[in-house]
């Protein structure tokens, strides 16, 4: 994740508050760590609370500078959200569909698979 992009957006709305801009890196890192811990514990309440907190922060940023809307959507879609998902490598969702006909076979796995069909 590249929090400095969010810092740049924040700096444009509050150029006089260097401390608030500097804290963004730490806040994002802390948020990500808490979200990953909640996912690993299979407790979605802390993650929901973090989402609400950041929705409020980003809404305030957007209210202060409405022209940031396009950049903020791009940042969320391209950088922040994928970084959170990628930072929890042991957690994934696998969806599979298959249809077998006649004498066909289907082998599906969400992880390692070993098939021995010695005949």
Helices and strands as residue ranges (DSSP letters): H 3-13, H 18-40, H 44-64, G 66-68, H 69-75, I 76-80, H 81-86
